[in-house]
Amino acid sequence: MKSSEKKKISIVTPCYNEEGNITELCSRIRETMKHIEKYEYEHIFIDNASDDNTVQIIKSEAVLDKNIKLVVNVRNFGPVRSPYYGLTLASGDAVILIASDLQDPPELISDYIDMWEKGFDIVLAKKPKSKESWLMQKIRKTYYKMLSYISEVPLENDATGAGLFDRKVIKALKGLSDPYPYFRGIVCELGFSRCTIDFEQPLRKRGKSKASVYGLFDQALLAMTKHSKLPLRIMTFSGLIFGSLTFLSAVIFLIAKLLFWDSFTLGVAPLLVGGSLVASMLFFFLGILGEYIGMILTHIRNLPLVVEKERVNFDED
């Protein structure tokens, strides 16, 4: 089969300050693709304005291997927008998203392709087991269960975001106008046929994780506001229930006071406790409402996913 007749696999790797992992990642992907001869491939790195030697190392790799391409962002656009944008740059018949920290084993690429050849449009990497701490595993599983419960579409628990996506899935992603997308939810919401491949996620060998507590909290709220109206409904029902209980309590206290005018005293404690409870609920619900309003504001501004600084090894039109 001639090279021009081969189908193409695009591999997309978002990165930020991963100088210790890039060389090994490129080597392992090259070795994996060497054994999948019926496909040609491209390996696209999208760098979020790293301030270490990540960009220089990728450029060195790109000189030696023309399959490697690089996009450098003008600033760090975060772990939500940059990977999504990288997927839209891919030109392959199938696109594989893989992390730069080596916690998504590149050797799974052949498994992704096998399942794609069997007819699945989406093949997701799933980590039911991980070598991270027991506490973090428990937190993640609890979060995924809660998200699945409130989500309006079935989501894949324990999916890492890595996996393979058919060209028509990428085309659908390009057609969406979402400046701050929750990728793992969108691929499930689109409704394409999908399957999962289980693996045990290894610990990071080099470098530090860029996932901060705030970043994880941001993605959790993003998933909630993008895929569920249940929190808003809870606010409405809670308002009705507590409003009814307040009215009922007021009537009971009024009757008790009228019947036992001299002996019945209202007291300060119930007022303080009740007032504190209502105030706490109001602030909590205002916070949830603010998240939804903030998401609307993000959509209205309609900013680009990222802004590019430079490209390497891309064909100029």
C-alpha positions in Angstrom: 0.0 0.0 0.0 1.4 3.4 -1.0 1.9 6.0 1.7 -0.7 8.3 0.0 -3.3 5.6 0.3 -2.7 4.9 4.0 -5.2 6.2 6.6 -3.8 8.6 9.0 -3.6 8.6 12.8 -3.2 11.9 14.6 -1.8 11.8 18.1 -2.4 15.0 20.2 -0.4 15.7 23.3 -1.1 18.8 25.5 1.9 19.8 27.6 3.1 22.3 30.2 6.5 22.2 31.8 7.1 18.5 31.0 10.8 18.7 30.0 11.6 15.4 31.8 9.0 13.3 29.9 9.0 14.6 26.3 12.0 12.5 25.0 10.7 9.2 26.4 7.2 10.0 25.2 8.3 10.6 21.7 10.4 7.5 21.7 7.7 5.2 23.0 5.1 6.6 20.5 7.6 6.1 17.6 8.2 2.6 18.7 4.5 1.8 19.0 3.6 3.3 15.6 6.5 1.5 14.0 4.6 -1.7 14.6 1.4 -0.3 13.1 2.6 -0.1 9.6 -0.7 0.2 7.8 -1.2 3.8 9.1 0.8 6.9 8.7 0.7 9.3 11.7 1.4 12.8 13.0 2.2 13.7 16.6 0.9 17.1 17.5 2.2 18.8 20.7 0.3 21.8 21.9 2.3 23.6 24.6 0.7 26.0 27.1 3.6 28.5 27.2 5.9 26.3 29.2 8.6 28.2 31.1 11.1 25.3 31.2 12.9 23.6 28.3 9.8 21.7 27.0 9.4 23.7 23.8 13.1 23.5 22.9 13.1 19.7 23.5 10.1 19.3 21.2 11.6 21.5 18.5 14.8 19.3 18.7 12.6 16.1 18.3 10.7 17.8 15.4 14.0 18.4 13.5 14.7 14.7 13.6 11.2 13.4 13.1 8.9 15.3 10.7 5.9 13.4 12.1 6.2 15.6 15.2 4.4 19.0 15.0 4.2 21.7 17.6 1.9 24.6 18.5 3.0 27.0 21.2 0.3 29.2 22.9 1.0 32.8 23.7 0.1 32.1 27.4 -1.2 29.3 29.6 -4.8 28.8 28.6 -5.4 26.0 31.2 -6.0 22.2 31.0 -9.5 22.6 29.6 -9.2 24.7 26.5 -5.7 23.8 25.2 -6.3 20.1 24.7 -9.6 20.7 23.0 -8.0 23.1 20.6 -5.3 20.6 19.9 -7.8 18.0 18.8 -9.3 20.5 16.3 -5.9 20.8 14.6 -5.6 17.1 13.8 -6.1 15.9 10.3 -6.2 12.2 10.8 -8.9 9.7 10.2 -8.7 9.0 13.9 -7.4 11.3 16.6 -5.7 10.0 19.8 -5.4 12.2 22.9 -2.6 11.2 25.2 -1.1 13.1 28.2 2.5 14.2 28.3 3.2 12.9 31.8 3.4 9.2 30.7 0.5 8.3 33.0 -1.5 7.4 29.9 0.7 4.6 28.5 1.5 5.2 24.8 1.4 1.4 24.3 -2.4 1.6 24.6 -2.5 3.2 21.2 -2.6 -0.2 19.4 -5.6 -1.2 21.6 -7.4 2.0 20.8 -6.9 1.4 17.1 -8.0 -2.3 17.4 -11.3 -1.2 18.9 -11.7 1.6 16.3 -11.3 -0.9 13.5 -14.1 -2.9 15.1 -16.4 0.0 14.6 -16.4 2.1 17.7 -16.2 5.9 17.1 -14.9 6.7 20.6 -12.5 4.5 22.6 -11.8 5.9 26.1 -9.0 5.0 28.5 -10.5 4.1 31.9 -8.6 3.7 35.1 -10.6 1.6 37.6 -7.3 1.1 39.4 -4.5 3.6 40.1 -1.3 3.8 42.0 -2.2 7.1 43.5 -3.1 7.4 47.2 -6.1 5.6 48.6 -7.7 8.9 49.7 -7.4 10.5 46.2 -8.9 7.4 44.6 -11.8 7.5 47.1 -12.4 11.2 46.4 -12.4 10.6 42.6 -14.8 7.7 42.8 -17.2 9.6 45.0 -17.0 12.6 42.6 -17.7 10.4 39.6 -20.6 8.7 41.2 -22.1 12.1 42.2 -21.6 13.5 38.7 -23.2 10.5 37.1 -26.1 10.8 39.4 -26.9 14.4 38.6 -25.8 14.4 34.9 -28.5 14.4 32.3 -26.5 12.1 30.0 -24.6 8.9 31.0 -20.9 9.7 31.6 -18.0 7.3 31.7 -16.7 7.0 35.3 -12.9 6.9 35.8 -12.2 8.0 32.2 -9.0 10.0 32.1 -9.8 12.0 28.9 -7.3 10.0 26.9 -8.5 7.8 24.0 -9.3 7.7 20.3 -11.9 9.7 18.5 -13.1 9.1 14.9 -12.8 11.9 12.4 -16.6 12.5 12.5 -16.4 13.0 16.3 -13.7 15.7 15.7 -15.8 17.3 13.1 -18.7 17.5 15.5 -16.4 19.0 18.2 -15.3 21.6 15.7 -18.9 22.5 15.0 -19.6 23.4 18.6 -19.2 27.0 19.8 -18.0 26.5 23.4 -15.2 28.6 24.7 -14.8 26.6 27.8 -15.8 23.0 27.1 -15.9 20.0 29.4 -14.4 17.5 27.0 -15.2 14.3 28.8 -18.8 15.2 29.1 -19.2 16.4 25.5 -17.9 13.2 23.9 -20.5 11.3 25.9 -23.3 13.7 25.2 -22.7 13.6 21.4 -24.0 10.0 21.4 -21.4 8.3 19.1 -20.7 4.6 19.7 -18.0 4.2 22.3 -16.2 1.7 24.5 -13.6 1.8 27.2 -10.2 0.2 27.7 -9.3 -0.4 31.4 -5.7 0.1 32.6 -3.9 0.7 35.9 -2.6 4.2 35.9 1.1 4.4 36.9 2.5 7.1 39.1 4.2 10.1 37.5 7.9 9.3 37.2 9.3 12.8 36.5 8.1 16.4 37.2 5.3 17.6 39.3 1.6 17.4 38.6 0.0 20.6 37.4 -3.4 19.7 38.9 -4.0 22.1 41.8 -6.9 21.8 44.2 -8.4 24.9 42.7 -8.0 23.4 39.2 -9.7 20.2 40.2 -12.5 22.1 41.9 -12.9 24.2 38.8 -13.3 21.2 36.5 -15.8 19.6 39.0 -17.9 22.7 38.9 -17.5 22.9 35.1 -18.8 19.4 34.7 -21.8 20.1 37.0 -22.8 23.4 35.3 -22.4 21.9 31.8 -24.3 18.7 32.2 -26.9 19.1 34.9 -29.7 21.5 35.9 -30.3 19.5 39.1 -28.5 22.0 41.4 -30.9 24.7 40.2 -33.9 22.5 40.7 -32.6 21.7 44.2 -32.4 25.4 44.9 -36.0 25.9 43.8 -37.4 22.9 45.8 -35.4 23.9 48.9 -36.8 27.4 48.7 -40.3 26.0 48.5 -39.8 23.5 51.3 -38.0 25.9 53.7 -40.5 28.7 52.9 -43.3 26.4 53.8 -41.6 25.3 57.0 -40.9 28.9 58.0 -44.6 29.8 57.4 -45.8 26.8 59.3 -43.4 27.6 62.2 -44.6 31.1 62.3 -48.2 30.0 62.5 -47.4 27.5 65.3 -45.5 30.1 67.3 -48.3 32.6 66.9 -50.9 30.2 68.1 -48.7 29.1 71.0 -48.1 32.7 72.0 -51.9 33.6 71.8 -52.8 30.5 73.9 -50.0 30.8 76.4 -49.3 34.5 76.4 -47.7 34.8 79.8 -45.8 31.5 80.0 -44.6 31.1 76.4 -41.4 33.0 75.4 -39.9 32.8 72.0 -36.2 33.0 73.1 -33.2 34.2 71.2 -31.6 30.8 70.4 -34.1 29.6 67.8 -33.9 33.0 66.0 -30.1 32.8 65.9 -30.0 29.2 64.7 -32.7 29.7 62.1 -31.2 33.0 60.9 -27.7 31.4 60.5 -29.2 28.4 58.7 -31.1 30.5 56.2 -28.0 32.8 55.6 -25.7 29.8 55.0 -28.2 28.3 52.5 -28.5 31.7 50.7 -24.8 32.0 50.3 -24.4 28.4 49.1 -27.2 28.8 46.6 -26.0 32.1 45.4 -22.6 30.5 44.8 -24.2 27.8 42.7 -26.3 30.4 40.8 -23.1 32.4 40.3 -21.4 29.5 38.6 -24.2 29.2 36.1 -24.2 32.9 35.4 -20.4 32.9 35.1 -20.7 30.1 32.5 -23.3 32.2 30.6 -20.9 35.1 30.7 -18.1 33.0 29.3 -20.2 31.9 26.3 -21.4 35.5 25.6 -17.8 36.8 25.5 -17.0 34.1 22.9 -13.3 34.3 23.2 -11.1 31.9 21.2 -10.0 28.6 22.9 -6.4 29.6 22.6 -4.2 32.1 20.8 -1.2 30.7 19.0 2.4 32.0 19.2 4.1 29.7 16.7 3.8 26.5 14.8 6.5 23.9 13.8 6.3 21.4 11.0 2.8 22.3 9.9 2.3 22.7 6.1 1.6 26.3 5.3 -1.4 26.9 3.1 
